[in-house]
């Protein structure tokens, strides 16, 4: 019976492999590689995988606001609008840094006079310095815009946050109240109400009137943002840990719902400046004792054909101020919107 183990053949095959391994310089592994399949494996020290995969454990995580600021810094439109806004606030807070002329001082002998030294914009029909009135006009317009925006943000945020967070009957009642005010046009309501305060028209009066009828958009935006944020996992975790409703709303929901509110507030500030200028243009806004861009534009109508520059300067100041807030709102919206950052 022949032996089926073939020990000699097995030893002979092992000897052949050893002979091939000794023949090729690369050893046994190189002997099994066919021509054209040669490859090179670098040493671990040469690849530097440790440096590539290393993560700094001590670095703080980037928040949404940190990423937004990093994105804003790279946008030229942000810096342009920021400079214009800072200039508008500087004119409103310290107008004496830009001119020493009293905007209320007028001489009829200078009526529609050309620009002179110290009066670069010339004079209006009453002989008032146009440059001084343009500078001091920023105080009333910016003050009304800022104060009205703060008022509508407070009212609208309270209504929207309560309606969106609690829902149910409270959401129904607050939403119907919001719809009632939303159905009333802002400028029309302000015109009607301001007619009741002909003898007591001040900046506070204009702010209150615009604020009472201008908070509805903020309320709707806040309601939608709160309804979206309250269903997130971090709110569920806070509820499971026993956090109160007030703490969940103020500490967890509102900070994450603030982005759309800030964006709309930036744009709304310019809108309220235009609303104040419209009321002053119609003669039912600020009294003549307060310098306003809208009032100066209204007075310059009679000189539009002969001296258009009398109207140009206050109108240009108003347009640039409003445009700066609109541009700022656009860039802030793009920076706070993750989808726009991906695009």
URBEL-V500898 format. One record per residue. NEAR is the number of other ideal C-beta (glycine too) atoms within 12 Angstrom. Layout:
<<NEAR> <NEAR>>
//
This chain:
<<4> <5> <9> <8> <10> <11> <11> <11> <13> <14> <13> <13> <14> <15> <14> <16> <19> <16> <14> <20> <18> <15> <14> <18> <11> <17> <15> <18> <16> <20> <18> <14> <16> <9> <7> <6> <10> <13> <11> <10> <11> <10> <9> <9> <9> <11> <12> <12> <12> <11> <11> <8> <9> <10> <10> <9> <7> <6> <9> <8> <12> <12> <14> <21> <19> <16> <22> <28> <18> <16> <25> <26> <16> <16> <24> <13> <25> <28> <18> <19> <31> <23> <18> <29> <34> <20> <24> <38> <25> <20> <35> <33> <19> <16> <29> <17> <14> <26> <26> <16> <29> <17> <38> <18> <20> <25> <19> <14> <10> <23> <21> <29> <25> <16> <19> <15> <9> <15> <28> <20> <34> <32> <35> <41> <26> <27> <23> <37> <36> <46> <32> <35> <44> <42> <38> <39> <46> <44> <36> <43> <51> <40> <33> <47> <44> <34> <31> <42> <38> <24> <30> <41> <35> <22> <30> <42> <37> <28> <36> <43> <40> <34> <35> <35> <36> <25> <20> <13> <12> <20> <26> <16> <17> <32> <28> <18> <25> <32> <18> <16> <27> <22> <14> <21> <16> <31> <26> <19> <25> <37> <26> <19> <25> <34> <20> <16> <22> <13> <10> <16> <32> <22> <32> <20> <30> <42> <34> <26> <39> <41> <35> <24> <34> <42> <38> <34> <32> <43> <37> <31> <35> <42> <38> <26> <34> <40> <25> <20> <32> <31> <20> <20> <13> <19> <28> <16> <13> <24> <21> <11> <14> <10> <19> <13> <20> <16> <18> <31> <30> <22> <18> <29> <36> <30> <24> <28> <36> <29> <31> <33> <40> <31> <31> <39> <36> <35> <32> <38> <42> <37> <30> <45> <46> <35> <41> <51> <39> <34> <44> <37> <29> <24> <22> <29> <42> <39> <23> <22> <14> <30> <40> <44> <49> <38> <37> <44> <39> <29> <32> <35> <23> <18> <25> <19> <12> <15> <25> <18> <26> <38> <32> <24> <34> <41> <29> <24> <39> <38> <24> <29> <43> <37> <24> <35> <37> <28> <29> <36> <32> <26> <32> <35> <31> <26> <31> <32> <21> <15> <10> <19> <18> <9> <7>>
//
